[in-house]
C-alpha cells in the first residue's frame, strides 16, 4: 500500500479513543510520526488518565511507527503551547495539527447551566483555537525564515453545528464556530503555506452512543464505525491536499461530502419602514431554500411546533 504521510509529524488531540484514535492509527500507518494527545477524561470532561493515549502509542509502535503520548489540556493556553513544543522537540518539526478533542454536556436551552455552556465552549472552541494559534506561530516563523512549510490544520466540526440538533445549543454553537474559524484561518494562513480544513464526522463513539437509536445490525454498526472518518483526515494531512483549504467535509460510513457554507439567497432593495416588511419578507422566504436538517438536505429542517 502506498503511504501518504511519510516523514510528516502530526498532532492529534483527543486521540486516546474513538475518532481521534482512528486518526492517529491511520496517520501512523501512512508514515506519520504522531503526538497522541488525550486527557483521558470522561465524556463530560471530568477526570483524567493518560493511559488511553499511551495505549494508542503502544499500538503505533507495534506496527513499527513512532509516537509519543501527551496529556496536556488543549483548552489551556500554556498546555496548548507545550503540546506544539512536544512535537517539535521530539520529532524536530510539525506538519499536521488535528483538532479533535471534545466533550458533551447536552441539555435543552431552558435547562442548561452556565457551567455546562462554558465547559463545552471551552474544550471545543478554545481547544481548537489555542493549539492552532501556537502551530500557526511556529509555521509563520519558519516561513519568515525562508524555510519550506507544508502545514495542515484539520478541525473537527459537526453536523450538529452546521445543520443543528435540538439539545445541543452549546455543542452546536461551538462546532459552528469551528466551521467559521476554519474558513477565516484558511484565509489568514495560506500566505505561510498552511491549509485549514474541517471534518464533520458521524460515528458511534463514547460521546454519541446515547444519542439516537442504537444500531441493530452489523451493517448499521459498521456504517457508524469511527474508522470511516480517518481516510479524509489522512488525505488532508498529506502533501496531496495542498490546493484544498477553507472547506468543511462530512464523513461517515454512509457518505463523504463537502458542506456548502452560508450563501446569500433572495434579496430586496433596502426598506426603511418596518410596517412594509411583512409581505416583502414573505416573498423572500418563499424563494429561499429552507434550512437543512441533520441529514444535510435543504428543506429537511424541522418545522416549528
C-alpha positions in Angstrom: 0.0 0.0 0.0 1.3 3.5 -0.9 1.7 5.9 2.0 0.6 9.5 2.1 2.4 10.9 5.1 5.9 9.6 5.1 8.1 11.8 7.3 5.3 14.1 8.4 4.8 14.9 12.0 1.3 15.1 13.3 -0.5 16.0 16.5 -4.0 14.5 17.1 -5.9 15.8 20.1 -8.4 13.6 21.8 -6.7 10.7 20.3 -7.0 8.2 23.1 -10.3 6.7 21.9 -12.9 6.8 19.2 -12.4 9.0 16.2 -9.1 10.5 17.4 -7.7 7.1 17.9 -8.6 6.1 14.3 -6.9 9.3 13.1 -3.7 8.6 15.0 -3.5 5.0 13.8 -4.2 5.7 10.2 -1.7 8.6 10.1 0.9 6.4 11.6 0.1 3.6 9.1 0.8 6.2 6.4 4.2 7.0 7.8 3.5 10.0 10.1 5.1 10.4 13.5 2.3 11.1 15.9 1.8 13.0 19.1 -1.2 11.3 20.7 -2.8 13.9 22.9 -5.6 13.0 25.3 -6.5 14.0 28.9 -8.2 10.6 29.3 -11.3 12.2 30.8 -14.9 11.2 30.8 -17.4 12.2 28.1 -18.4 15.2 30.2 -14.7 16.3 30.6 -14.3 15.2 34.2 -11.4 13.1 35.4 -8.2 12.3 33.6 -6.0 9.4 32.7 -3.0 9.3 30.3 -3.2 5.6 29.8 -5.6 5.7 26.8 -3.1 7.9 24.9 -0.3 5.6 25.9 -2.2 2.5 24.7 -2.5 4.1 21.2 1.2 4.9 21.3 1.8 1.2 22.1 -0.4 0.2 19.1 1.5 2.5 16.8 4.9 1.2 18.0 3.7 -2.3 17.5 3.1 -1.6 13.8 6.6 -0.1 13.5 5.6 3.5 13.8 6.8 6.3 16.1 4.6 8.1 18.6 4.5 9.8 22.0 1.7 10.3 24.4 0.8 13.8 25.6 -1.7 14.7 28.4 -1.8 18.5 28.1 -5.1 20.3 28.2 -5.7 21.8 24.8 -8.0 24.4 26.2 -5.2 25.8 28.3 -3.0 28.5 26.7 0.1 27.0 28.3 -0.9 23.4 27.7 -1.5 24.1 24.0 1.9 25.7 23.7 3.5 22.7 25.4 1.7 20.4 23.0 3.1 22.1 19.9 6.5 22.2 21.5 6.4 18.5 22.3 6.1 17.6 18.6 8.9 20.0 17.6 11.2 19.0 20.4 10.6 15.2 20.0 10.5 14.9 16.2 12.1 18.1 15.0 9.2 19.7 13.2 5.4 19.9 12.9 3.3 19.4 9.7 -0.2 18.5 10.9 -2.5 19.5 13.7 -5.7 17.6 14.0 -8.0 19.3 16.5 -10.3 16.6 17.6 -10.7 16.8 21.4 -14.2 17.3 22.7 -16.8 16.7 25.4 -20.6 16.7 25.6 -22.9 18.4 28.2 -26.2 18.0 26.3 -29.2 19.9 27.7 -32.2 21.8 26.2 -31.7 25.5 26.4 -34.2 26.2 29.2 -32.4 23.8 31.5 -28.8 24.4 30.5 -26.5 25.8 33.2 -23.7 28.3 32.8 -21.1 25.7 33.7 -22.5 23.3 31.0 -22.3 26.0 28.4 -18.8 27.2 29.4 -17.3 23.7 29.6 -18.3 22.7 26.1 -17.4 26.1 24.5 -14.0 26.0 26.3 -13.0 22.5 25.2 -14.2 22.6 21.7 -13.7 26.3 20.6 -10.8 27.3 22.8 -9.4 23.8 22.4 -9.3 24.4 18.7 -8.0 28.0 18.8 -5.2 27.6 21.3 -3.3 24.7 19.6 -3.9 26.3 16.2 -2.5 29.6 17.3 0.7 28.1 18.6 1.1 25.9 15.5 0.4 28.9 13.2 3.1 30.9 15.0 5.6 28.1 14.5 4.8 27.9 10.8 4.9 31.7 10.4 8.4 31.8 11.9 9.6 29.1 9.6 8.1 30.8 6.6 9.6 34.2 7.5 13.0 32.4 7.9 12.7 31.2 4.3 12.2 27.5 5.4 9.6 25.4 3.5 6.3 25.0 5.1 3.6 22.4 4.3 1.3 22.9 7.3 -2.1 21.4 7.8 -4.8 22.3 10.4 -7.7 19.9 10.3 -10.5 20.8 12.7 -13.5 18.7 13.9 -16.8 20.3 13.4 -20.2 18.5 13.4 -23.5 18.3 11.6 -25.0 19.3 14.9 -23.3 22.7 14.4 -23.5 23.3 10.7 -27.1 22.0 10.4 -28.4 22.0 14.0 -29.7 19.4 16.6 -32.1 20.0 19.5 -30.5 19.7 22.9 -27.1 20.8 21.8 -27.0 24.6 21.7 -23.7 24.6 23.5 -22.1 21.9 21.4 -23.7 23.1 18.1 -22.6 26.7 18.7 -19.0 25.6 19.4 -19.0 23.4 16.3 -20.5 26.1 14.1 -17.9 28.4 15.5 -15.2 25.9 14.5 -16.5 25.9 10.9 -16.3 29.7 10.8 -12.8 29.6 12.4 -11.7 27.2 9.7 -12.8 29.5 6.9 -11.1 32.6 8.4 -7.9 30.8 9.5 -7.6 29.4 6.0 -7.7 32.9 4.6 -5.0 34.1 7.0 -2.6 31.2 6.9 -2.4 30.5 3.2 0.5 33.0 2.8 2.6 30.8 5.1 2.0 27.5 3.2 -0.7 26.3 5.6 -4.1 24.9 4.8 -7.0 24.8 7.2 -10.0 22.5 6.7 -12.6 20.8 8.9 -14.4 17.5 9.0 -17.9 16.9 10.4 -17.9 13.2 11.4 -20.9 10.9 12.1 -19.8 7.9 14.1 -20.7 5.8 17.1 -18.3 6.6 19.9 -18.4 7.1 23.7 -19.7 10.6 23.0 -22.5 9.6 20.7 -23.7 6.2 21.9 -26.5 7.7 23.9 -27.8 9.9 21.0 -30.4 8.3 18.9 -31.3 4.6 18.4 -28.5 2.1 18.8 -27.5 0.2 15.7 -29.4 -3.1 15.4 -27.4 -4.9 12.7 -23.7 -5.5 11.9 -24.2 -3.4 8.8 -25.6 -0.4 10.8 -22.8 -0.8 13.3 -20.2 -0.8 10.6 -21.7 2.2 8.9 -21.3 4.1 12.1 -17.7 3.0 12.8 -15.3 5.8 13.5 -12.8 4.3 11.1 -14.6 5.9 8.2 -13.5 9.4 9.3 -9.8 8.8 9.2 -9.2 8.4 5.5 -10.3 12.0 4.6 -8.3 13.3 7.6 -5.2 11.4 6.5 -5.5 12.7 2.9 -6.0 16.3 4.1 -2.8 15.8 6.3 -0.8 14.9 3.2 1.0 16.9 0.6 -1.6 15.9 -1.9 -4.1 18.2 -0.3 -2.1 21.4 -0.8 -4.7 23.0 -3.0 -7.6 22.4 -0.7 -8.3 24.9 2.1 -11.2 26.6 3.9 -13.6 23.6 3.3 -15.8 21.5 5.5 -16.2 17.9 4.7 -18.8 15.5 6.1 -17.6 11.9 6.6 -19.3 8.7 7.8 -19.8 5.1 6.7 -22.6 6.4 4.6 -21.3 9.5 2.8 -18.3 11.7 2.0 -19.4 15.1 1.1 -18.5 18.8 1.0 -20.8 21.0 3.1 -21.6 24.3 1.4 -21.5 27.4 3.6 -24.0 30.2 4.1 -24.9 31.9 0.8 -27.0 35.0 0.1 -30.4 33.9 -1.1 -33.3 36.0 -2.5 -32.9 39.7 -1.9 -34.8 43.0 -2.0 -33.9 46.7 -2.0 -33.4 48.2 1.4 -36.6 49.1 3.4 -36.7 51.9 6.0 -40.3 51.3 7.1 -40.8 48.2 9.2 -44.5 48.2 8.6 -43.9 47.3 5.0 -41.8 44.3 5.7 -44.4 41.6 6.2 -45.1 40.8 2.5 -41.5 41.5 1.5 -40.2 39.0 4.0 -42.8 36.5 2.9 -41.7 36.8 -0.7 -38.0 36.4 0.3 -38.8 33.3 2.3 -41.0 31.9 -0.4 -38.0 32.0 -2.8 -35.4 30.7 -0.3 -34.5 27.2 0.5 -35.4 26.1 3.9 -32.6 25.2 6.3 -31.0 21.7 6.1 -31.7 19.2 8.8 -29.2 16.8 10.3 -29.1 14.8 7.0 -27.8 17.9 5.2 -30.7 18.1 2.7 -32.1 21.5 2.1 -35.7 21.7 3.4 -35.4 18.9 5.9 -35.0 21.3 8.9 -37.8 20.5 11.3 -40.8 22.8 11.2 -41.6 24.8 14.4 -44.2 23.1 16.6 
